[in-house]
Amino acid sequence: MQGSYNIEQQTLAALARGERAATEQIYRDNYHIVSGWIVKHGGVAGDVTDLFQEAMVVLFGKAQDSEFKLTCSIGTYLFAICKHLWYKRLNKNDKSPEVLTDSLGTDDDRTGIAYEDDISVHIEREAHYEQLEFALDDLGEPCRSLLKAFYYQEKSMQEIAADFGYTNPDNAKTQKYKCLTRLKKIFYAKQG
């Protein structure tokens, strides 16, 4: 966990120095996640590009501030900024998502509440994702690759059966269940 923190800090420092490689790495690691979320919540490709660039400008400014301390991953921080900007844009266009319309107060209050809630939720999720990555590493192959194919790459059981050499999708599904059961045991053992 300390290693990933150091990598994040190095990437942030490289971004502050204006190193193109750091910017490109951040784009590669995070753009598709932000894109998927924004499109799922009513945006289009142009919205994603605009919001991600705005978020990168914010991150660049923060990276150059010696007082700024990143307390979550760069991806979590960028995602929270993009969600905040998207909520703000939706609110401005009177297309408020449900999370905002359920709150009380002015439009700005609702956006602020949603933004703060998002950051705390994402920080918590980021910690769980790191623990999950460690558990996946401990799980080993072929379970690690099979679960990533299903959950991260969103492959169908038919595709997984073909990729992993199972005779049919039902066998792949059975193996996925066994792998998931093992992963849960490893994950919860690390938490306890």
C-alpha positions in Angstrom: 0.0 0.0 0.0 2.9 2.4 0.8 4.4 1.7 -2.7 1.2 2.7 -4.5 1.1 5.9 -2.3 4.7 6.8 -3.3 3.9 6.2 -7.0 0.9 8.5 -6.7 3.0 11.2 -5.1 5.7 10.8 -7.7 3.1 11.1 -10.5 1.7 14.2 -8.8 5.1 15.8 -8.5 5.9 15.0 -12.2 2.5 16.6 -13.1 3.5 19.7 -11.1 6.7 19.9 -13.1 4.7 19.8 -16.3 6.0 16.4 -17.4 4.0 15.2 -20.4 4.5 11.5 -19.5 2.7 12.1 -16.2 -0.3 13.8 -17.9 -0.5 11.0 -20.4 -0.3 8.4 -17.7 -3.1 10.0 -15.7 -5.3 10.2 -18.9 -4.6 6.5 -19.7 -5.4 5.4 -16.2 -8.6 7.4 -15.6 -10.2 8.8 -18.7 -12.2 5.6 -19.5 -13.6 5.4 -16.0 -14.8 9.0 -16.1 -16.1 8.6 -19.6 -18.1 5.5 -18.7 -19.7 7.3 -15.7 -20.5 10.5 -17.5 -22.0 8.7 -20.5 -24.0 6.5 -18.1 -25.4 9.6 -16.5 -26.5 11.3 -19.7 -23.4 12.8 -21.1 -21.7 12.5 -24.5 -18.1 12.2 -25.7 -17.7 16.0 -25.9 -18.9 16.4 -22.3 -16.3 13.8 -21.1 -13.5 15.6 -22.9 -14.4 19.0 -21.5 -14.9 17.8 -18.0 -11.8 15.7 -17.9 -9.7 18.6 -19.2 -11.2 20.9 -16.5 -10.5 18.3 -13.8 -6.9 18.0 -15.1 -6.5 21.8 -14.9 -7.7 21.7 -11.3 -5.4 18.8 -10.5 -2.5 20.6 -12.1 -3.2 23.6 -10.0 -3.4 21.6 -6.8 -0.2 19.7 -7.7 1.7 23.0 -7.9 0.4 24.1 -4.5 2.9 23.1 -1.8 0.2 23.0 0.8 -1.9 20.5 -1.1 -1.8 16.9 0.3 -3.5 14.2 -1.7 -5.3 11.8 0.7 -6.6 9.4 -1.9 -5.5 8.2 -5.3 -5.2 10.6 -8.2 -8.0 8.6 -9.9 -10.4 9.0 -7.0 -9.6 12.7 -6.8 -10.1 13.3 -10.5 -13.3 11.2 -10.5 -14.7 13.3 -7.7 -13.9 16.5 -9.5 -15.5 15.3 -12.7 -18.6 14.2 -10.9 -18.8 17.5 -9.1 -18.4 19.4 -12.5 -21.0 17.1 -14.1 -23.5 17.7 -11.3 -22.9 21.4 -11.6 -23.5 21.3 -15.3 -26.6 19.2 -15.0 -27.9 21.6 -12.3 -27.2 24.6 -14.5 -29.1 22.9 -17.4 -31.9 21.9 -14.9 -31.2 18.2 -15.4 -30.4 17.4 -11.8 -29.7 13.8 -11.1 -31.7 12.0 -8.3 -28.9 12.3 -5.8 -29.2 16.0 -5.9 -33.0 16.4 -6.0 -33.4 14.3 -2.9 -31.5 16.8 -0.8 -32.9 19.9 0.8 -31.6 23.5 0.3 -30.5 25.6 -2.6 -29.0 24.2 -5.8 -25.5 25.1 -4.7 -26.1 23.4 -1.3 -27.2 20.2 -3.0 -24.2 20.2 -5.3 -21.8 20.8 -2.3 -23.5 18.0 -0.4 -23.3 15.6 -3.3 -19.6 16.5 -3.9 -18.6 16.0 -0.3 -20.4 12.7 0.0 -18.8 11.6 -3.3 -15.3 12.3 -2.0 -15.8 10.4 1.2 -17.5 7.5 -0.5 -14.7 7.4 -3.1 -11.9 7.5 -0.5 -13.6 4.6 1.3 -14.1 2.7 -1.9 -10.5 3.3 -3.0 -9.2 1.7 0.3 -11.5 -1.3 -0.5 -10.2 -1.5 -4.1 -6.6 -1.5 -2.9 -7.5 -4.4 -0.4 -9.3 -6.2 -3.3 -6.2 -5.8 -5.5 -4.0 -7.4 -2.8 -6.6 -10.2 -2.4 -6.6 -10.8 -6.2 -2.8 -11.0 -6.2 -3.0 -13.6 -3.4 -5.7 -15.5 -5.3 -3.4 -16.4 -8.2 -4.1 -17.6 -11.7 -6.3 -18.5 -13.4 -8.9 -17.2 -10.9 -7.4 -13.7 -10.9 -7.7 -13.4 -14.7 -11.1 -15.0 -14.9 -12.6 -12.6 -12.3 -11.0 -9.6 -14.0 -12.3 -10.7 -17.3 -15.9 -10.9 -15.9 -15.9 -7.9 -13.6 -13.4 -5.5 -15.1 -13.6 -6.3 -18.8 -17.3 -7.2 -18.6 -16.9 -10.3 -20.7 -19.8 -12.7 -21.0 -19.6 -16.3 -19.8 -19.5 -17.4 -23.4 -16.4 -15.3 -24.1 -14.8 -16.4 -20.8 -15.4 -20.1 -21.7 -13.7 -19.6 -25.1 -10.8 -17.5 -23.6 -10.1 -19.9 -20.8 -10.8 -23.2 -22.5 -13.9 -24.3 -20.6 -16.2 -26.6 -22.5 -19.3 -24.4 -22.1 -20.4 -21.2 -20.3 -21.9 -23.2 -17.4 -18.5 -24.6 -16.6 -17.0 -21.1 -16.7 -19.8 -19.9 -14.4 -19.1 -22.6 -11.9 -15.4 -21.8 -11.9 -16.1 -18.1 -11.5 -18.2 -18.9 -8.5 -15.4 -21.0 -7.0 -12.9 -18.3 -7.6 -15.2 -15.6 -6.2 -15.7 -17.7 -3.0 -11.9 -18.1 -2.6 -11.5 -14.4 -3.2 -14.0 -13.5 -0.5 -12.3 -15.7 2.0 -8.9 -14.0 1.3 -10.4 -10.5 1.2 -12.2 -10.9 4.6 -9.2 -12.6 6.2 -7.1 -9.6 5.3 -9.7 -7.2 6.9 -9.9 -9.2 10.1 
